[in-house]
Amino acid sequence: MPLVVGVFVAVAGVLLLIQPAVRSVTVFGVEAPPFVLAPAPLSLGLAIGTVGFFRRGERTVALAHGIGAVGFGAMFLATGIGGPTVLWFGIAVVLGGAVFLVVDVLRPD
C-alpha cells in the first residue's frame, strides 16, 4: 500500500516540477497546465492512504490523510468547474487539517 500511495504522490510532484518545461498536457482532449492536474493524483494517493491507515488502526493519521484527500480533491474539482468558492473550500480544508495535526502533535499525552 505505501508504494501505491508513493507513486501517486510522486506523479503529483512530477506534474508540479515539469510546469516550467511543459506548458500543457492533453487529458481526454482538453489541454491543461500540468500544475492544474497535480491535485488529482495527490488526492487519490491520500484517499488510498486513508483506507490503509484506518485498517491498521491509526485513526489520527487516517483522518489527516482523509482531510488532505478532500481538500486537494476540492482544489482539483475547482479547476474543472472554474469555481473560486470550491477552490477556497479546498484550501481551507487543507489548512484546517494542518492546524489539526499541529494541535494533535503538541497535545500532551
DSSP file (Angstrom, degrees, kcal/mol; ACC not computed):
  #  RESIDUE AA STRUCTURE BP1 BP2  ACC     N-H-->O    O-->H-N    N-H-->O    O-->H-N    TCO  KAPPA ALPHA  PHI   PSI    X-CA   Y-CA   Z-CA
    1    1 A M     >        0   0    0      0, 0.0     4,-2.3     0, 0.0     5,-0.2   0.000 360.0 360.0 360.0 -44.1    0.0    0.0    0.0
    2    2 A P  H  >  +     0   0    0      0, 0.0     4,-2.7     0, 0.0     5,-0.2   0.869 360.0  54.0 -60.0 -34.0    2.7    2.6    0.8
    3    3 A L  H  > S+     0   0    0      2,-0.2     4,-2.1     1,-0.2     5,-0.1   0.907 108.0  49.0 -65.4 -40.9    4.3    2.0   -2.6
    4    4 A V  H  > S+     0   0    0      2,-0.2     4,-2.0     1,-0.2    -1,-0.2   0.935 113.3  46.4 -63.6 -46.6    1.0    2.8   -4.4
    5    5 A V  H  X S+     0   0    0     -4,-2.3     4,-2.4     1,-0.2     5,-0.2   0.921 111.4  52.8 -61.5 -43.9    0.5    5.9   -2.3
    6    6 A G  H  X S+     0   0    0     -4,-2.7     4,-2.5    -5,-0.2    -1,-0.2   0.867 106.3  53.0 -60.4 -37.9    4.1    7.0   -3.0
    7    7 A V  H  X S+     0   0    0     -4,-2.1     4,-2.4     2,-0.2    -1,-0.2   0.928 110.1  47.2 -64.1 -45.0    3.6    6.5   -6.8
    8    8 A F  H  X S+     0   0    0     -4,-2.0     4,-2.0     2,-0.2    -2,-0.2   0.917 113.7  47.3 -64.3 -42.2    0.5    8.8   -6.8
    9    9 A V  H  X S+     0   0    0     -4,-2.4     4,-2.2     1,-0.2    -1,-0.2   0.889 111.4  52.1 -65.6 -38.5    2.3   11.4   -4.7
   10   10 A A  H  X S+     0   0    0     -4,-2.5     4,-2.6    -5,-0.2    -2,-0.2   0.898 107.0  52.4 -64.0 -40.6    5.3   11.2   -7.0
   11   11 A V  H  X S+     0   0    0     -4,-2.4     4,-2.4     2,-0.2    -1,-0.2   0.914 109.1  50.4 -61.1 -42.3    3.1   11.7  -10.0
   12   12 A A  H  X S+     0   0    0     -4,-2.0     4,-1.6     1,-0.2    -2,-0.2   0.920 111.1  48.9 -61.6 -42.8    1.7   14.9   -8.4
   13   13 A G  H  X S+     0   0    0     -4,-2.2     4,-2.4     1,-0.2    -2,-0.2   0.898 109.9  50.8 -63.8 -41.1    5.2   16.1   -7.7
   14   14 A V  H  X S+     0   0    0     -4,-2.6     4,-2.4     1,-0.2    -1,-0.2   0.905 106.5  55.2 -63.1 -41.2    6.4   15.4  -11.3
   15   15 A L  H  < S+     0   0    0     -4,-2.4     4,-0.3     1,-0.2    -1,-0.2   0.864 111.5  45.0 -61.3 -34.8    3.4   17.4  -12.6
   16   16 A L  H >< S+     0   0    0     -4,-1.6     3,-0.8    -5,-0.2    -2,-0.2   0.903 113.9  48.7 -72.7 -41.1    4.4   20.3  -10.5
   17   17 A L  H 3< S+     0   0    0     -4,-2.4     4,-0.3     1,-0.2    -2,-0.2   0.796 106.7  54.2 -72.9 -28.4    8.1   20.1  -11.4
   18   18 A I  T >X S+     0   0    0     -4,-2.4     4,-3.1     1,-0.2     3,-0.8   0.556  80.0  98.3 -83.2  -4.7    7.6   19.8  -15.2
   19   19 A Q  T <4 S+     0   0    0     -3,-0.8    -1,-0.2    -4,-0.3    -2,-0.1   0.878  80.1  50.6 -51.7 -46.2    5.5   23.0  -15.3
   20   20 A P  T 34 S+     0   0    0      0, 0.0    -1,-0.3     0, 0.0    -2,-0.1   0.844 120.7  35.0 -63.8 -30.1    8.4   25.3  -16.5
   21   21 A A  T <4 S+     0   0    0     -3,-0.8     2,-0.6    -4,-0.3    -2,-0.2   0.792 118.0  49.8 -93.8 -30.8    9.3   22.9  -19.3
   22   22 A V     <  -     0   0    0     -4,-3.1    -1,-0.2     1,-0.1     3,-0.1  -0.937  61.3-170.5-115.7 113.7    5.9   21.6  -20.4
   23   23 A R        +     0   0    0     -2,-0.6     2,-0.3     1,-0.2    -1,-0.1   0.857  68.4   3.4 -74.3 -35.7    3.3   24.3  -21.0
   24   24 A S        -     0   0    0      9,-0.2     2,-0.4    10,-0.1    -1,-0.2  -0.998  54.4-152.7-152.5 154.6    0.3   22.0  -21.3
   25   25 A V  E     -A   32   0A   0      7,-3.0     7,-2.2    -2,-0.3     2,-0.6  -0.981  22.3-130.9-125.4 137.4   -0.8   18.4  -21.2
   26   26 A T  E     +A   31   0A   0     -2,-0.4     2,-0.5     5,-0.2     5,-0.2  -0.809  27.8 175.9 -94.2 122.6   -3.7   16.9  -23.1
   27   27 A V  E >  S-A   30   0A   0      3,-2.9     3,-1.8    -2,-0.6    -2,-0.0  -0.984  73.0 -17.7-127.7 119.0   -6.1   14.9  -21.0
   28   28 A F  T 3  S-     0   0    0     -2,-0.5    -1,-0.1     1,-0.3     3,-0.1   0.850 129.2 -52.5  53.3  37.5   -9.3   13.5  -22.6
   29   29 A G  T 3  S+     0   0    0      1,-0.2     2,-0.5     0, 0.0    -1,-0.3   0.477 117.5 110.4  82.4   2.4   -8.9   16.0  -25.4
   30   30 A V  E <   -A   27   0A   0     -3,-1.8    -3,-2.9     2,-0.0     2,-0.4  -0.937  61.7-138.1-114.4 131.2   -8.6   19.0  -23.1
   31   31 A E  E     +A   26   0A   0     -2,-0.5    -5,-0.2    -5,-0.2    -7,-0.0  -0.715  31.2 164.2 -89.0 136.4   -5.3   20.9  -22.7
   32   32 A A  E     -A   25   0A   0     -7,-2.2    -7,-3.0    -2,-0.4     5,-0.0  -0.993  42.8-100.1-147.0 148.5   -4.4   22.0  -19.2
   33   33 A P    >>  -     0   0    0      0, 0.0     3,-1.2     0, 0.0     4,-0.8  -0.442  37.8-120.1 -64.9 145.0   -1.2   23.2  -17.5
   34   34 A P  H >> S+     0   0    0      0, 0.0     4,-1.0     0, 0.0     3,-0.9   0.851 110.1  60.2 -57.7 -36.5    0.4   20.3  -15.5
   35   35 A F  H 34 S+     0   0    0      1,-0.3     3,-0.2     2,-0.2   -19,-0.1   0.792  98.4  59.3 -65.3 -24.7    0.2   22.1  -12.2
   36   36 A V  H <4 S+     0   0    0     -3,-1.2    -1,-0.3     1,-0.2     4,-0.2   0.812 107.2  46.7 -70.0 -29.5   -3.6   22.1  -12.5
   37   37 A L  H X< S+     0   0    0     -3,-0.9     3,-1.4    -4,-0.8    -1,-0.2   0.659  89.2  87.7 -85.4 -17.0   -3.6   18.3  -12.7
   38   38 A A  T 3X S+     0   0    0     -4,-1.0     4,-1.5     1,-0.3     5,-0.2   0.829  79.2  59.8 -57.3 -38.6   -1.3   17.8   -9.8
   39   39 A P  H 3> S+     0   0    0      0, 0.0     4,-2.7     0, 0.0    -1,-0.3   0.781  95.1  66.9 -63.3 -23.2   -4.0   17.7   -7.0
   40   40 A A  H <> S+     0   0    0     -3,-1.4     4,-2.3     2,-0.2     5,-0.2   0.975 106.4  35.3 -65.0 -56.4   -5.8   14.8   -8.7
   41   41 A P  H  > S+     0   0    0      0, 0.0     4,-2.6     0, 0.0    -1,-0.2   0.859 118.0  54.8 -67.0 -30.3   -3.2   12.1   -8.1
   42   42 A L  H  X S+     0   0    0     -4,-1.5     4,-2.4     2,-0.2    -2,-0.2   0.937 109.7  46.3 -64.3 -45.2   -2.3   13.6   -4.8
   43   43 A S  H  X S+     0   0    0     -4,-2.7     4,-2.3     2,-0.2    -1,-0.2   0.909 113.4  49.1 -62.6 -42.6   -5.9   13.4   -3.6
   44   44 A L  H  X S+     0   0    0     -4,-2.3     4,-2.3    -5,-0.2    -2,-0.2   0.915 111.0  49.7 -64.7 -42.8   -6.2    9.8   -4.9
   45   45 A G  H  X S+     0   0    0     -4,-2.6     4,-2.2     1,-0.2    -2,-0.2   0.908 111.8  48.3 -61.9 -42.4   -3.0    8.8   -3.1
   46   46 A L  H  X S+     0   0    0     -4,-2.4     4,-2.0     2,-0.2    -1,-0.2   0.879 109.6  53.1 -65.9 -37.3   -4.1   10.4    0.1
   47   47 A A  H  X S+     0   0    0     -4,-2.3     4,-1.7     2,-0.2    -2,-0.2   0.911 109.9  47.5 -64.4 -41.7   -7.5    8.7   -0.2
   48   48 A I  H  X S+     0   0    0     -4,-2.3     4,-2.2     1,-0.2    -2,-0.2   0.906 110.8  52.5 -64.6 -40.6   -5.8    5.3   -0.6
   49   49 A G  H  X S+     0   0    0     -4,-2.2     4,-2.8     1,-0.2     5,-0.3   0.853 103.3  58.9 -62.1 -35.0   -3.6    6.2    2.4
   50   50 A T  H  X S+     0   0    0     -4,-2.0     4,-2.2     1,-0.2    -1,-0.2   0.945 108.4  43.9 -58.1 -49.2   -6.7    6.9    4.4
   51   51 A V  H  X S+     0   0    0     -4,-1.7     4,-2.3     2,-0.2    -2,-0.2   0.922 114.1  50.7 -63.0 -44.9   -8.0    3.4    3.9
   52   52 A G  H  X S+     0   0    0     -4,-2.2     4,-1.3     1,-0.2    -2,-0.2   0.924 113.3  43.2 -61.5 -46.6   -4.6    1.8    4.6
   53   53 A F  H  <>S+     0   0    0     -4,-2.8     5,-2.3     1,-0.2     4,-0.3   0.872 112.0  54.1 -69.6 -35.6   -4.1    3.7    7.9
   54   54 A F  H ><5S+     0   0    0     -4,-2.2     3,-1.3    -5,-0.3    -1,-0.2   0.906 106.5  52.5 -64.0 -40.4   -7.6    3.1    9.1
   55   55 A R  H 3<5S+     0   0    0     -4,-2.3    -1,-0.2     1,-0.3    -2,-0.2   0.825 108.1  51.4 -63.7 -31.0   -7.3   -0.6    8.5
   56   56 A R  T 3<5S-     0   0    0     -4,-1.3    -1,-0.3    -5,-0.2    -2,-0.2   0.458 119.5-111.1 -86.0   0.1   -4.1   -0.6   10.6
   57   57 A G  T < 5S+     0   0    0     -3,-1.3     2,-1.5    -4,-0.3    -3,-0.2   0.567  76.5 133.0  85.1   8.6   -5.9    1.2   13.4
   58   58 A E     >< +     0   0    0     -5,-2.3     4,-2.3     1,-0.2     5,-0.2  -0.636  24.5 168.1 -93.1  79.3   -4.1    4.5   13.1
   59   59 A R  H  >  +     0   0    0     -2,-1.5     4,-2.8     1,-0.2    -1,-0.2   0.855  68.6  52.8 -66.5 -38.9   -7.1    6.7   13.2
   60   60 A T  H  > S+     0   0    0      2,-0.2     4,-2.3     1,-0.2    -1,-0.2   0.932 113.3  43.6 -64.5 -44.8   -5.4   10.1   13.6
   61   61 A V  H  > S+     0   0    0      2,-0.2     4,-2.3     1,-0.2    -1,-0.2   0.887 113.9  51.9 -67.3 -38.2   -3.1    9.5   10.6
   62   62 A A  H  X S+     0   0    0     -4,-2.3     4,-2.5     2,-0.2    -2,-0.2   0.917 109.8  49.3 -62.9 -42.9   -6.1    8.2    8.6
   63   63 A L  H  X S+     0   0    0     -4,-2.8     4,-2.6     2,-0.2    -2,-0.2   0.910 109.9  51.1 -63.1 -42.1   -8.1   11.3    9.4
   64   64 A A  H  X S+     0   0    0     -4,-2.3     4,-2.1     1,-0.2    -1,-0.2   0.913 111.7  47.2 -62.2 -42.5   -5.3   13.5    8.4
   65   65 A H  H  X S+     0   0    0     -4,-2.3     4,-2.5     2,-0.2    -2,-0.2   0.903 111.8  51.3 -64.8 -40.5   -5.0   11.7    5.0
   66   66 A G  H  X S+     0   0    0     -4,-2.5     4,-2.3     2,-0.2    -2,-0.2   0.904 108.8  50.3 -63.5 -41.7   -8.7   11.9    4.6
   67   67 A I  H  X S+     0   0    0     -4,-2.6     4,-2.6     1,-0.2    -1,-0.2   0.929 112.2  47.9 -62.1 -44.8   -8.8   15.6    5.2
   68   68 A G  H  X S+     0   0    0     -4,-2.1     4,-2.9     1,-0.2     5,-0.4   0.898 109.7  53.1 -62.0 -40.5   -6.0   16.1    2.7
   69   69 A A  H  X S+     0   0    0     -4,-2.5     4,-1.9     1,-0.2    -2,-0.2   0.917 112.2  44.3 -61.9 -43.8   -7.8   14.0    0.1
   70   70 A V  H  X S+     0   0    0     -4,-2.3     4,-2.3     2,-0.2    -2,-0.2   0.928 115.6  48.2 -66.5 -44.7  -10.9   16.0    0.4
   71   71 A G  H  X S+     0   0    0     -4,-2.6     4,-1.8     2,-0.2    -2,-0.2   0.945 116.6  39.8 -63.0 -50.4   -9.0   19.3    0.4
   72   72 A F  H  X S+     0   0    0     -4,-2.9     4,-2.2     1,-0.2    -1,-0.2   0.837 113.7  56.0 -70.5 -31.2   -6.9   18.5   -2.7
   73   73 A G  H  X S+     0   0    0     -4,-1.9     4,-2.6    -5,-0.4    -1,-0.2   0.900 107.2  49.7 -63.2 -40.4   -9.8   16.9   -4.4
   74   74 A A  H  X S+     0   0    0     -4,-2.3     4,-2.4     2,-0.2    -2,-0.2   0.885 108.6  52.8 -65.7 -38.3  -11.8   20.1   -4.0
   75   75 A M  H  X S+     0   0    0     -4,-1.8     4,-1.4     2,-0.2    -2,-0.2   0.917 111.5  45.9 -63.0 -41.9   -8.9   22.1   -5.4
   76   76 A F  H  X S+     0   0    0     -4,-2.2     4,-1.3     1,-0.2     3,-0.3   0.920 112.2  50.9 -66.0 -43.0   -8.9   19.8   -8.5
   77   77 A L  H  X S+     0   0    0     -4,-2.6     4,-2.2     1,-0.2     5,-0.3   0.883 105.2  57.8 -60.5 -38.9  -12.6   20.0   -8.8
   78   78 A A  H  X>S+     0   0    0     -4,-2.4     4,-1.7     1,-0.2     5,-1.0   0.863 103.2  52.3 -61.8 -36.3  -12.4   23.8   -8.7
   79   79 A T  H  <5S+     0   0    0     -4,-1.4    -1,-0.2    -3,-0.3    -2,-0.2   0.837 110.7  49.1 -69.3 -30.1  -10.1   23.8  -11.7
   80   80 A G  H  <5S+     0   0    0     -4,-1.3    -2,-0.2    -3,-0.2    -1,-0.2   0.873 122.2  30.3 -75.4 -37.8  -12.6   21.7  -13.6
   81   81 A I  H  <5S-     0   0    0     -4,-2.2    -2,-0.2     2,-0.1    -1,-0.2   0.530 101.7-126.1-100.9  -6.9  -15.7   23.8  -12.8
   82   82 A G  T  <5 +     0   0    0     -4,-1.7    -3,-0.2    -5,-0.3    -4,-0.1   0.824  55.0 151.8  70.3  31.1  -14.0   27.1  -12.5
   83   83 A G     >< -     0   0    0     -5,-1.0     4,-1.8    -6,-0.2    -1,-0.2  -0.845  33.8-169.1-103.5 111.4  -15.4   27.8   -9.1
   84   84 A P  H  > S+     0   0    0      0, 0.0     4,-2.6     0, 0.0     5,-0.2   0.814  89.2  60.3 -65.3 -27.9  -13.4   30.0   -6.8
   85   85 A T  H  > S+     0   0    0      2,-0.2     4,-2.1     1,-0.2     5,-0.1   0.920 105.8  46.3 -64.6 -42.5  -15.6   29.1   -3.9
   86   86 A V  H  > S+     0   0    0      2,-0.2     4,-2.4     1,-0.2    -1,-0.2   0.879 111.5  53.1 -67.0 -37.3  -14.7   25.4   -4.2
   87   87 A L  H  X S+     0   0    0     -4,-1.8     4,-2.4     2,-0.2    -2,-0.2   0.944 110.4  46.0 -61.9 -48.2  -11.0   26.3   -4.5
   88   88 A W  H  X S+     0   0    0     -4,-2.6     4,-2.6     1,-0.2    -1,-0.2   0.855 110.4  54.7 -64.6 -34.4  -11.2   28.3   -1.3
   89   89 A F  H  X S+     0   0    0     -4,-2.1     4,-2.5     2,-0.2    -1,-0.2   0.938 109.0  48.0 -61.4 -46.6  -13.0   25.5    0.4
   90   90 A G  H  X S+     0   0    0     -4,-2.4     4,-2.3     2,-0.2    -2,-0.2   0.911 112.3  48.4 -61.1 -43.7  -10.3   23.1   -0.6
   91   91 A I  H  X S+     0   0    0     -4,-2.4     4,-2.7     1,-0.2     5,-0.2   0.918 111.7  50.2 -62.4 -43.3   -7.6   25.5    0.7
   92   92 A A  H  X S+     0   0    0     -4,-2.6     4,-2.8     1,-0.2    -2,-0.2   0.893 109.9  50.5 -62.8 -40.2   -9.5   25.9    3.9
   93   93 A V  H  X S+     0   0    0     -4,-2.5     4,-2.4     2,-0.2    -1,-0.2   0.929 112.1  46.7 -64.3 -44.6   -9.8   22.1    4.4
   94   94 A V  H  X S+     0   0    0     -4,-2.3     4,-2.0     2,-0.2    -2,-0.2   0.927 115.1  46.0 -64.2 -44.3   -6.1   21.6    3.8
   95   95 A L  H  X S+     0   0    0     -4,-2.7     4,-2.4     2,-0.2    -2,-0.2   0.906 112.1  51.5 -65.2 -40.5   -5.1   24.4    6.2
   96   96 A G  H  X S+     0   0    0     -4,-2.8     4,-2.4    -5,-0.2    -1,-0.2   0.893 109.1  51.1 -61.5 -39.5   -7.6   23.2    8.8
   97   97 A G  H  X S+     0   0    0     -4,-2.4     4,-2.2     2,-0.2    -1,-0.2   0.883 108.5  51.4 -64.2 -38.6   -6.1   19.7    8.5
   98   98 A A  H  X S+     0   0    0     -4,-2.0     4,-2.3     2,-0.2    -2,-0.2   0.916 110.5  48.2 -65.1 -42.3   -2.6   21.2    9.0
   99   99 A V  H  X S+     0   0    0     -4,-2.4     4,-2.8     1,-0.2     5,-0.2   0.915 109.4  54.1 -62.6 -42.6   -3.8   23.0   12.2
  100  100 A F  H  X S+     0   0    0     -4,-2.4     4,-2.4     1,-0.2    -2,-0.2   0.918 109.6  47.4 -56.5 -45.3   -5.4   19.8   13.4
  101  101 A L  H  X S+     0   0    0     -4,-2.2     4,-2.4     2,-0.2    -1,-0.2   0.903 111.5  49.6 -65.7 -41.2   -2.1   17.9   13.0
  102  102 A V  H  X S+     0   0    0     -4,-2.3     4,-2.3     2,-0.2    -2,-0.2   0.937 112.8  47.0 -63.1 -45.9   -0.1   20.6   14.8
  103  103 A V  H  X S+     0   0    0     -4,-2.8     4,-1.0     1,-0.2    -2,-0.2   0.902 112.6  50.4 -62.2 -40.8   -2.6   20.7   17.7
  104  104 A D  H  < S+     0   0    0     -4,-2.4     3,-0.2    -5,-0.2    -1,-0.2   0.891 111.6  47.4 -65.3 -39.5   -2.5   16.9   17.9
  105  105 A V  H  < S+     0   0    0     -4,-2.4    -1,-0.2     1,-0.2    -2,-0.2   0.886 114.2  46.8 -69.0 -38.3    1.3   16.8   17.9
  106  106 A L  H  < S+     0   0    0     -4,-2.3    -1,-0.2    -5,-0.2    -2,-0.2   0.605  87.4 107.9 -80.7 -11.2    1.5   19.5   20.6
  107  107 A R  S  < S-     0   0    0     -4,-1.0     2,-0.1    -3,-0.2    -3,-0.0  -0.487  76.5-119.2 -69.6 129.3   -1.1   17.9   22.8
  108  108 A P              0   0    0      0, 0.0    -1,-0.1     0, 0.0    -2,-0.1  -0.463 360.0 360.0 -69.0 141.4    0.4   16.3   25.9
  109  109 A D              0   0    0     -2,-0.1    -2,-0.1     0, 0.0     0, 0.0   0.465 360.0 360.0 -78.9 360.0   -0.2   12.6   26.1
